[in-house]
């Protein structure tokens, strides 16, 4: 399994809108990618919550059953179509993909 985690901070203003407006649009764009390819096990988009510690404005937490499924997601036309807007409104982006090995089970 591959965990794909991406965190962004957004510019205060971009694309003719304020940060709050762009956050909601970005959240909707990302959520539209939730089921675009087979192999997506989990797909959560969350905005920073008042009262909780955060260093980013929006986060995508996703899990894919294989690296191939993640690659299919990355290259899917719907996902690719989100990139120009996200690129225009983001101030920073941090990403980490993690390979999670299945636990070894005893044959006893």
C-alpha distances in whole Angstrom, upper triangle without the diagonal:
4,7,10,13,16,20,23,27,29,33,36,37,35,36,39,37,37,33,33,34,31,29,29,29,26,24,25,24,21,21,22,19,17,17,18,15,13,10,10,9,11,13,16,19,21,25,26,28,32,32,29,28,26,26,25,26,23,19,16,13,10,7,6,5,5,7,10,10,10,13,14,14,16,18,19,23,23,20,22,25,24,24,28,29,26,27,31,30,28,30,26,23,20,16,14,10,8,6,5,7,8,11,14,17,20,22,25
4,6,10,13,16,20,23,26,29,32,33,32,33,36,34,34,30,30,31,28,26,27,26,23,22,23,22,18,19,20,17,15,16,17,14,14,10,10,10,11,12,14,17,19,22,24,26,29,30,27,26,24,23,22,23,20,16,14,11,8,6,5,6,6,6,10,9,8,11,13,12,13,16,17,21,20,18,20,23,21,21,25,26,23,24,27,27,24,26,23,19,16,13,10,7,5,5,6,9,11,14,17,20,23,26,28
4,6,10,13,17,20,23,26,29,31,30,30,33,32,31,27,27,28,25,23,24,24,20,19,21,20,16,17,19,16,14,16,17,15,15,12,10,10,9,10,12,14,16,19,20,22,26,26,23,22,20,20,18,20,17,13,10,7,6,4,6,9,10,10,13,11,9,12,14,13,13,17,18,21,20,17,19,22,20,20,24,24,21,22,25,24,22,23,20,16,14,10,8,5,5,7,7,11,13,15,19,21,25,28,30
4,7,10,13,17,20,23,26,27,26,27,30,28,27,24,24,25,22,20,21,21,17,16,18,17,13,15,17,14,13,15,15,15,15,13,10,11,10,9,11,12,14,17,18,21,24,25,22,21,18,18,16,17,14,11,8,6,5,6,8,11,11,10,13,11,8,11,13,11,11,14,15,18,17,14,16,19,17,16,20,20,17,18,22,21,18,20,17,13,11,7,6,5,7,9,11,14,16,19,23,25,29,31,34
4,7,10,14,17,20,23,24,24,25,28,26,25,21,22,23,20,17,19,19,15,14,17,16,13,14,17,14,14,16,17,17,18,16,13,13,11,10,10,10,11,14,15,18,21,22,19,17,15,14,12,14,11,7,6,5,6,8,11,14,15,14,16,15,12,14,16,13,13,17,18,20,18,15,17,19,16,16,19,19,15,17,20,19,16,17,14,11,8,6,5,6,8,12,13,17,19,21,25,27,31,34,36
4,7,11,13,16,19,21,20,21,24,22,21,18,19,20,17,14,16,17,13,12,15,14,11,13,16,14,14,17,18,18,20,18,15,16,14,11,11,10,11,12,13,17,20,21,18,17,14,12,10,11,8,6,5,7,9,12,14,17,18,16,18,17,13,15,17,14,12,16,17,19,17,14,15,17,14,13,16,16,12,13,16,15,12,13,10,7,6,4,7,9,12,15,17,20,23,25,28,31,35,37,40
4,7,10,14,16,18,18,20,22,20,19,15,16,18,15,12,15,16,12,12,15,15,12,14,17,16,16,20,20,21,23,22,18,19,16,14,12,10,10,10,10,14,17,18,16,14,10,9,6,8,6,4,6,9,12,15,17,21,21,20,22,20,17,19,20,17,16,19,20,21,19,16,17,18,15,14,16,15,12,13,15,13,10,11,8,6,5,6,9,12,14,18,20,23,26,28,31,34,37,40,42
4,6,10,13,14,14,16,19,17,15,12,13,15,12,10,13,14,10,11,15,14,12,15,18,17,18,21,22,23,25,24,21,22,19,16,14,11,11,10,10,14,17,19,16,15,11,9,6,6,6,6,9,12,15,18,20,24,24,22,24,23,19,20,22,19,17,20,21,21,19,16,17,17,14,13,14,13,9,10,12,10,6,7,5,4,6,9,12,15,18,21,23,27,29,31,35,37,41,44,46
4,7,9,12,12,15,17,15,13,9,11,13,11,9,13,14,11,13,16,16,15,17,20,20,21,24,25,26,29,28,25,25,22,19,17,14,12,10,10,14,15,17,16,14,10,8,5,5,7,9,12,15,18,22,24,28,28,26,28,26,23,24,25,22,20,23,24,24,22,19,19,20,16,15,16,14,10,11,12,9,6,5,5,7,9,12,15,19,21,25,27,30,33,35,38,41,44,47,49
4,6,8,9,11,13,11,9,6,9,11,8,8,11,12,10,12,15,15,14,17,19,20,21,25,25,27,30,29,26,27,24,21,18,15,14,11,11,15,16,19,18,17,13,11,8,7,8,11,14,17,20,24,26,30,30,28,29,28,24,25,26,23,21,23,24,23,21,19,19,18,15,14,14,11,9,10,9,6,4,5,7,9,12,15,18,21,24,28,29,33,35,38,41,44,47,50,52
4,5,6,10,11,10,8,6,10,11,9,10,13,14,12,15,18,17,18,20,22,23,25,28,28,30,33,32,29,31,28,24,22,18,17,15,14,18,18,21,21,19,16,14,11,10,12,15,18,21,24,27,29,33,33,31,32,31,27,28,29,26,24,26,26,25,23,21,21,20,17,15,14,12,11,10,9,6,6,5,9,11,15,18,21,24,28,31,33,37,39,41,45,47,51,54,56
4,7,10,11,9,6,5,8,10,9,10,13,14,14,16,19,19,20,22,24,25,27,30,30,33,35,35,32,33,30,26,24,20,18,15,15,17,17,20,20,19,17,15,13,11,14,17,20,23,26,30,32,36,36,34,36,34,31,31,32,29,27,29,29,28,26,24,24,22,19,18,17,14,13,14,12,9,9,9,12,15,18,21,25,28,31,34,36,39,42,44,47,50,53,56,58
4,7,7,6,4,6,9,9,8,11,13,13,13,16,18,18,19,22,23,24,27,30,30,32,35,35,32,34,31,27,25,21,20,17,17,20,20,23,23,23,20,18,16,14,15,19,21,25,27,31,33,37,37,35,36,34,31,31,32,29,27,28,28,27,25,23,23,21,18,17,16,13,13,13,10,8,10,10,14,16,20,23,26,29,32,36,37,41,43,46,49,52,55,58,60
4,5,6,7,7,11,10,8,11,13,12,12,15,17,16,18,21,21,22,25,28,27,30,33,34,31,32,30,26,24,21,20,18,19,22,22,26,25,25,22,20,17,15,16,19,20,24,26,30,31,35,35,33,34,32,29,29,29,26,24,25,25,24,22,20,20,18,15,14,12,9,10,10,7,5,8,10,13,16,19,22,25,28,31,34,36,40,42,45,48,51,54,57,60
4,6,8,10,12,10,8,12,13,11,12,15,16,15,17,20,20,21,24,27,26,29,32,33,30,32,30,26,25,21,21,19,21,24,25,28,28,28,24,23,19,17,17,20,21,25,27,30,31,35,35,33,33,31,29,29,28,25,24,24,24,22,20,19,18,16,14,13,11,8,10,11,7,7,11,13,16,18,21,23,27,29,32,35,37,41,43,46,49,52,55,58,60
4,7,10,12,10,9,13,14,13,14,17,18,17,20,22,22,24,27,30,29,32,35,36,33,35,32,29,27,23,23,20,22,24,25,28,29,28,26,24,21,18,19,22,24,28,30,33,35,38,38,37,37,35,32,32,32,29,27,28,27,25,23,22,22,19,17,17,14,12,14,14,11,10,13,15,19,21,24,26,30,32,36,39,41,44,46,49,52,55,58,61,63
4,7,8,6,6,10,11,10,12,15,15,16,18,20,21,23,25,28,28,31,34,35,31,33,30,26,24,21,20,17,19,21,21,25,25,25,23,22,19,16,17,20,22,25,27,31,33,37,37,36,36,34,31,32,31,28,27,28,27,25,23,22,22,19,17,17,15,12,13,14,11,9,12,14,18,19,23,25,28,31,34,37,39,42,44,47,50,52,56,59,61
4,6,6,6,9,10,11,12,14,16,17,18,20,21,23,25,29,29,32,35,35,31,33,29,26,23,19,18,15,16,18,18,21,22,22,20,19,16,13,15,18,21,24,27,30,33,36,37,36,36,34,31,32,32,29,27,29,28,27,24,23,23,21,18,18,17,13,14,15,12,9,12,13,16,18,21,24,27,30,33,36,38,41,43,45,49,51,55,57,60
4,5,5,6,9,10,10,12,14,15,16,18,20,21,23,26,27,29,32,32,29,30,26,23,20,16,15,12,12,15,15,19,19,19,16,15,12,9,11,15,17,21,23,27,30,33,34,33,34,31,28,30,30,26,25,27,27,26,23,21,22,20,17,17,16,13,12,14,12,8,9,11,13,15,18,21,24,27,29,33,34,38,40,42,45,48,51,54,56
4,6,5,6,9,10,11,13,14,15,17,19,21,22,25,26,29,32,32,28,29,25,22,19,15,13,10,11,13,13,17,17,18,16,16,13,10,11,15,17,20,23,27,29,33,34,33,34,31,29,30,30,27,26,28,27,26,23,22,23,21,17,18,18,14,14,16,15,11,12,14,16,17,20,22,25,27,30,33,34,38,39,41,45,47,51,53,55
4,5,5,6,9,10,11,13,14,16,17,19,21,24,25,28,31,31,28,29,26,22,19,16,15,12,14,16,17,20,21,21,19,19,16,12,13,16,18,21,23,27,29,33,34,33,34,31,28,30,29,26,25,26,25,24,21,20,21,19,16,17,16,12,13,15,14,11,13,15,17,18,21,23,26,28,31,34,35,39,40,43,46,48,52,54,56
4,5,5,6,8,10,10,12,14,15,17,19,22,22,25,28,29,25,27,24,20,18,14,14,11,13,16,18,21,21,21,18,17,14,11,11,14,15,19,21,25,27,30,31,30,31,28,25,26,26,23,22,23,22,21,18,17,18,16,12,13,13,9,9,12,10,7,9,12,14,15,18,20,23,25,28,31,33,36,38,40,44,46,50,52,55
4,5,5,6,9,10,10,12,14,16,17,21,21,24,27,27,23,24,21,17,15,11,10,8,10,13,14,18,17,18,15,15,11,8,7,11,12,16,18,22,24,28,29,28,29,26,24,25,25,21,21,23,22,21,18,17,18,17,13,14,14,11,10,13,12,9,10,12,13,14,16,18,21,23,26,29,30,33,35,37,41,43,47,49,51
4,5,5,6,9,10,10,12,15,16,19,20,23,26,26,23,23,20,17,14,11,10,9,12,13,15,19,19,20,17,18,14,11,10,12,13,17,19,22,25,28,29,29,29,26,24,26,25,21,21,23,22,21,18,17,18,17,13,15,16,12,12,15,15,12,13,16,17,17,19,20,23,24,27,30,31,34,36,38,42,43,47,49,52
4,5,5,6,9,10,11,13,15,18,18,22,25,25,22,23,21,17,15,12,12,11,15,17,19,23,22,23,20,20,16,13,11,14,14,17,19,22,24,28,29,28,28,25,23,24,23,20,19,21,19,18,15,14,16,13,10,12,13,9,9,13,12,10,12,16,17,17,19,20,23,24,27,30,31,35,36,39,42,44,48,50,52
4,5,5,6,8,10,11,13,17,17,20,22,23,19,21,18,14,13,10,11,10,13,16,19,22,21,21,18,17,14,11,9,10,11,14,16,19,21,25,26,25,25,22,20,21,21,17,16,18,17,16,13,12,13,12,8,10,11,8,7,10,11,9,10,13,14,13,16,16,19,21,24,26,28,31,33,35,39,41,45,47,49
4,5,5,6,9,10,11,15,16,19,21,21,18,19,16,12,10,6,8,8,11,14,17,20,19,19,17,17,14,11,8,9,9,12,14,17,19,23,24,24,24,21,19,21,21,17,17,19,18,17,14,13,15,14,10,13,14,11,10,14,15,12,13,16,16,15,16,16,19,20,23,25,26,30,31,33,37,39,42,45,47
4,5,5,6,9,10,13,14,17,20,21,18,19,16,13,11,9,11,11,15,17,20,23,22,23,20,21,17,14,12,13,12,15,15,19,20,24,25,25,25,22,20,21,20,17,17,19,17,16,12,12,15,13,10,13,15,12,11,15,16,14,15,19,19,18,19,19,22,22,25,27,28,31,32,35,38,40,44,46,48
4,6,5,7,10,12,12,15,19,19,16,19,16,13,12,10,12,13,17,19,22,25,24,25,22,21,18,15,12,13,11,14,15,18,19,22,23,22,22,19,17,19,17,14,14,15,13,13,9,8,11,9,6,10,11,9,9,13,14,13,14,17,18,16,18,18,20,21,23,26,27,30,31,34,38,40,43,45,48
4,5,5,7,11,11,14,16,17,13,15,13,9,9,7,10,12,15,18,21,24,22,22,19,19,16,14,10,10,8,11,11,14,15,19,20,19,20,17,15,16,15,12,12,14,13,13,9,8,11,10,7,10,13,11,9,13,15,14,14,17,16,14,16,15,17,17,20,22,23,27,28,31,34,36,40,42,44
4,5,5,9,10,13,15,16,13,14,11,8,8,7,10,12,16,18,21,24,22,23,21,21,18,16,12,11,9,11,11,14,15,19,20,20,20,17,16,18,16,13,14,16,14,14,11,10,14,13,11,13,16,14,13,17,18,17,17,20,20,18,18,17,19,19,21,23,24,27,27,30,34,35,39,41,43
4,6,8,8,12,14,16,13,15,14,10,11,10,14,16,19,21,25,27,26,27,24,24,21,19,15,15,12,14,13,16,16,19,21,21,20,17,16,17,15,12,14,15,12,12,8,9,12,11,9,13,15,14,14,17,19,18,18,22,22,20,21,19,21,21,23,25,25,28,29,32,35,37,41,42,45
4,6,5,9,12,13,10,13,11,9,10,10,14,16,20,22,26,28,26,27,24,24,21,19,15,14,11,12,11,13,13,16,17,17,16,13,12,13,12,8,10,11,9,10,7,6,10,10,9,12,15,14,14,16,19,18,18,22,21,18,19,17,18,18,20,21,22,25,26,29,32,34,38,40,42
4,6,8,10,11,8,10,8,6,8,9,13,16,19,21,25,27,25,26,23,24,21,19,16,14,10,11,9,11,11,14,16,17,16,13,12,14,13,9,12,14,12,13,10,10,13,14,13,15,18,18,16,19,22,21,20,24,22,20,20,18,18,17,19,20,21,23,24,27,30,31,35,37,39
4,6,7,9,7,9,9,8,11,13,17,20,23,25,29,31,29,29,27,28,25,23,19,17,14,14,11,12,11,13,15,16,15,11,12,14,12,9,13,14,11,13,11,11,14,15,15,17,20,20,19,22,24,24,24,27,26,23,23,20,20,19,20,21,21,23,23,27,30,31,34,36,39
4,7,9,8,12,12,11,14,15,19,21,25,27,31,33,31,31,29,29,25,24,20,19,15,15,13,13,12,14,15,15,14,10,11,12,9,7,10,11,8,9,8,8,12,13,13,15,18,19,18,21,23,23,23,26,25,22,23,20,21,19,21,21,22,24,25,28,31,33,36,37,40
4,6,7,10,12,12,15,17,21,24,27,29,33,35,32,32,30,30,27,26,22,20,16,16,13,12,10,11,12,12,10,7,9,10,7,6,10,10,8,11,10,10,13,15,15,17,21,21,20,22,25,26,25,28,27,23,23,20,20,18,19,19,20,22,22,26,28,30,33,34,37
4,6,9,11,12,16,18,22,25,28,30,34,36,33,33,31,31,29,28,24,22,18,17,13,12,9,9,10,12,10,7,10,11,9,9,12,13,11,14,14,14,17,19,19,21,24,25,24,26,29,29,28,31,29,26,25,22,21,18,19,18,18,20,20,23,26,27,30,31,34
4,6,9,11,15,17,21,24,27,29,33,34,31,31,29,30,27,27,23,20,16,15,11,9,5,5,7,9,9,5,8,10,9,9,12,14,13,16,16,15,18,20,20,21,25,25,24,26,29,29,28,30,28,24,23,20,18,15,16,15,15,16,16,20,22,23,27,28,31
4,6,7,11,14,17,21,23,25,29,31,28,28,26,26,24,23,20,17,13,11,7,6,5,7,9,11,11,7,8,11,10,8,12,14,13,16,15,13,16,18,18,19,23,23,21,23,26,26,25,27,25,22,20,17,16,14,15,14,14,17,17,20,23,25,28,30,33
4,7,10,14,17,20,23,24,28,29,26,27,25,26,24,24,20,17,13,11,7,5,5,6,10,12,13,10,10,14,14,12,15,17,16,20,18,16,20,22,20,22,26,25,23,26,29,28,26,29,26,23,21,18,17,14,14,14,13,15,15,18,21,22,26,27,30
4,7,10,13,17,19,20,24,25,23,23,21,23,20,20,17,13,10,8,5,5,7,9,12,14,15,12,12,15,15,13,15,18,17,20,18,16,19,21,19,20,24,23,21,24,26,25,24,26,24,21,19,16,16,14,14,15,14,17,17,19,23,24,28,30,32
4,7,10,14,16,18,22,24,21,21,19,20,18,17,13,11,7,6,4,7,9,12,14,15,16,13,12,15,15,11,13,16,15,18,15,13,17,18,16,17,21,20,18,20,23,22,20,23,21,18,17,15,15,14,15,16,16,19,20,22,26,27,31,33,36
4,6,10,13,14,18,20,17,18,16,18,15,14,11,8,6,5,6,9,12,15,18,18,20,16,15,18,18,14,16,19,18,20,17,15,18,19,16,18,21,19,17,20,22,20,19,21,19,17,16,15,15,15,16,18,18,21,22,24,28,29,33,35,37
4,7,10,12,16,18,16,17,14,15,12,11,7,6,5,6,9,12,15,18,20,20,22,18,16,19,19,15,16,19,18,19,16,14,17,17,14,16,18,16,14,17,19,17,15,18,17,15,15,14,15,16,18,20,20,24,25,27,31,33,36,39,41
4,7,8,12,14,12,13,11,13,10,9,6,5,7,8,11,15,18,21,23,23,25,22,20,22,23,19,19,22,22,23,19,17,20,20,17,18,20,18,15,18,19,17,15,17,16,15,15,15,16,18,19,22,22,26,27,29,32,34,38,40,42
4,6,9,12,11,12,10,11,9,6,4,7,9,11,15,18,21,25,27,26,28,25,22,25,25,21,21,24,24,24,21,19,21,21,17,18,20,17,14,17,18,15,14,15,15,14,15,16,18,20,22,25,25,29,30,32,36,37,41,44,46
4,7,9,8,8,6,8,7,5,6,8,11,13,17,20,24,27,29,28,30,28,25,27,28,24,24,27,27,27,25,22,24,24,20,21,22,19,17,19,20,16,15,15,15,15,15,17,19,21,22,26,26,30,31,32,36,38,41,44,46
4,6,6,8,8,11,10,9,10,11,14,15,19,22,26,29,31,31,33,30,27,30,31,27,27,30,30,30,27,25,27,27,23,24,26,23,20,23,23,20,18,19,18,18,19,20,21,24,25,28,28,31,32,33,37,39,42,45,46
4,6,8,9,12,12,11,12,15,18,19,23,26,29,33,34,34,36,34,31,34,34,31,31,34,33,34,31,28,31,30,26,27,28,25,23,25,25,21,20,20,20,21,21,23,24,27,28,31,31,34,36,36,40,42,45,48,49
4,7,9,12,14,13,15,16,20,20,24,27,31,33,35,35,38,35,33,35,36,33,33,36,36,36,33,31,33,33,29,30,31,28,25,28,28,24,23,22,22,22,22,24,25,28,28,32,31,34,35,36,39,41,44,47,48
4,6,10,11,12,13,14,17,17,21,24,27,30,32,32,35,32,29,32,34,30,30,33,33,34,31,29,31,31,27,28,30,27,24,26,27,23,21,21,20,20,19,21,22,24,25,28,27,31,32,32,36,37,40,44,45
4,7,9,11,13,13,16,17,21,23,27,30,31,31,34,32,29,31,33,30,29,33,33,34,31,29,30,31,27,27,29,26,23,25,26,22,20,19,18,18,17,19,20,22,23,26,26,30,31,32,35,37,40,43,45
4,6,8,9,10,14,15,18,21,25,28,29,28,31,29,26,28,30,27,26,29,30,31,28,25,27,27,24,23,25,23,20,21,22,19,16,15,14,14,13,15,17,20,21,24,25,28,30,31,35,37,40,43,45
4,7,9,10,14,15,19,22,25,28,29,28,30,29,25,27,29,26,25,28,29,30,28,24,26,26,23,22,23,21,18,19,20,17,14,12,11,11,11,14,16,19,20,24,25,29,31,32,35,38,41,44,46
4,6,7,11,13,17,20,23,26,27,26,28,26,23,25,26,23,22,25,26,26,24,21,22,23,19,18,20,18,14,15,16,13,11,10,9,9,9,12,14,18,20,23,24,28,30,32,35,38,41,44,46
4,7,11,13,17,20,23,27,28,27,29,26,23,25,26,23,22,25,25,25,22,20,21,21,17,17,18,16,13,14,15,12,10,10,10,10,12,14,17,19,22,25,26,30,32,33,37,39,43,46,48
4,7,10,13,17,20,23,25,24,25,23,20,22,23,19,18,21,21,22,19,17,18,18,15,15,17,14,11,14,15,12,10,12,11,10,11,12,15,17,19,22,23,27,29,31,34,37,40,43,45
4,6,10,13,16,20,21,20,22,20,17,19,20,17,16,20,20,21,18,15,18,18,15,15,18,16,12,15,17,14,12,14,12,10,9,10,12,14,16,19,20,23,25,27,31,33,37,39,41
4,6,10,13,16,18,17,19,16,13,16,17,13,13,17,17,18,16,13,15,16,13,14,17,16,13,15,18,16,14,16,14,11,10,9,11,12,14,17,17,21,23,25,29,31,34,37,39
4,7,10,14,15,15,17,15,12,16,17,14,14,18,18,20,18,15,18,19,16,17,20,19,16,18,21,19,17,19,17,14,12,10,10,10,11,14,14,18,19,21,25,27,31,33,36
4,7,10,12,12,14,11,9,13,14,11,12,16,15,18,16,14,17,18,16,17,21,20,17,20,23,21,19,22,19,16,14,11,11,10,11,12,13,16,17,20,23,25,29,31,34
4,7,9,10,12,10,8,12,13,11,13,16,16,19,18,15,18,21,19,20,23,23,21,23,26,25,23,25,22,19,17,13,12,9,9,10,10,13,14,16,20,22,26,28,30
4,5,7,9,6,6,10,10,9,11,14,14,18,17,15,18,20,19,20,24,24,22,23,27,26,25,27,24,20,18,15,13,10,10,10,10,12,13,17,20,22,25,27,30
4,7,8,7,8,11,12,12,14,16,16,20,20,18,20,23,23,23,27,28,25,27,30,30,28,30,28,24,22,18,16,13,12,10,10,11,11,15,17,19,23,24,27
4,5,5,7,9,10,11,13,15,15,19,20,18,19,23,22,22,26,27,25,26,30,30,28,30,27,23,21,18,15,12,11,9,10,11,12,16,18,20,24,25,28
4,5,5,6,9,10,10,12,14,18,19,16,17,21,21,20,24,25,23,24,28,28,26,28,25,21,19,15,13,10,10,8,11,12,14,18,20,23,26,27,31
4,5,5,6,9,10,11,12,16,17,15,16,20,20,20,24,25,24,24,28,29,27,29,27,23,21,18,16,13,14,12,14,15,17,21,22,25,28,29,33
4,5,5,6,9,10,10,14,15,13,15,18,18,19,22,24,22,23,26,27,25,28,26,22,21,17,16,13,14,13,14,16,17,21,23,25,29,30,33
4,5,5,6,9,10,14,14,11,13,16,16,16,20,21,19,20,23,24,22,24,22,18,17,13,12,10,11,11,13,16,17,21,24,26,30,31,34
4,5,5,6,9,12,13,11,12,15,16,15,19,21,19,19,23,24,22,25,22,19,18,15,14,11,14,14,16,18,20,24,26,29,32,33,37
4,6,5,6,10,11,10,11,14,15,15,19,20,19,20,24,25,24,26,24,21,20,17,17,15,17,16,18,20,22,25,28,30,33,35,38
4,5,5,9,9,7,9,12,12,13,16,17,16,18,21,21,20,23,22,18,18,15,15,13,16,16,18,20,22,25,28,30,34,35,39
4,6,9,9,6,7,11,11,10,14,16,14,15,18,19,18,21,19,16,16,13,14,12,15,16,19,21,23,27,30,32,36,37,41
4,6,8,7,6,10,11,11,14,16,16,16,19,21,20,23,21,18,19,16,17,16,19,19,22,24,26,30,32,35,38,39,43
4,6,5,6,9,10,11,14,16,16,17,20,21,21,24,23,20,21,18,19,18,20,21,23,25,27,30,33,35,39,40,43
4,5,5,6,9,10,12,14,15,16,18,20,20,24,23,21,22,20,22,21,24,25,27,29,31,34,37,39,43,44,47
4,6,5,7,9,12,12,13,15,17,18,19,22,22,20,21,19,21,20,23,24,26,29,30,34,37,39,42,44,47
4,5,5,7,10,11,11,13,15,16,16,19,19,16,17,16,17,17,20,21,23,26,28,31,34,36,40,42,45
4,5,6,8,10,10,11,14,15,16,19,18,16,18,16,18,18,21,23,25,28,30,34,36,39,42,44,47
4,6,7,8,10,11,13,14,15,19,19,17,19,19,21,21,24,26,28,31,33,36,39,42,45,47,50
4,6,6,6,9,10,11,12,16,16,14,17,16,19,19,23,25,27,30,32,35,38,41,44,46,49
4,6,5,6,8,10,10,14,14,12,14,14,17,18,22,24,27,30,32,35,38,41,44,46,49
4,6,5,6,9,10,13,14,14,17,17,20,22,25,28,30,33,36,39,42,45,48,50,53
4,5,5,6,9,12,14,13,17,17,21,22,26,28,31,34,36,39,42,45,49,51,54
4,5,5,6,10,10,10,13,14,17,19,23,25,28,31,33,36,39,42,46,48,51
4,6,6,8,9,9,13,14,17,19,23,26,29,32,34,37,40,43,47,49,52
4,6,8,11,12,15,17,21,23,27,30,32,36,38,41,44,47,50,53,55
4,7,9,11,14,16,20,23,26,29,31,35,37,40,43,46,49,52,54
4,6,7,11,13,17,20,23,26,28,32,35,37,40,43,47,49,52
4,7,11,14,17,21,24,27,29,33,36,38,41,44,48,50,53
4,7,10,14,17,20,24,26,30,32,34,38,41,44,47,49
4,7,10,13,17,20,22,26,29,31,34,37,41,43,46
4,7,10,13,17,19,23,26,28,31,34,37,40,43
4,7,10,14,16,19,22,25,28,31,34,37,40
4,6,10,12,16,19,21,24,27,31,33,36
4,7,10,13,16,18,21,25,28,31,33
4,6,9,13,15,18,21,24,27,30
4,6,10,12,15,18,22,24,27
4,6,9,12,15,18,21,24
4,6,9,12,15,18,21
4,6,9,13,15,18
4,6,10,13,15
4,7,9,12
4,6,9
4,5
4
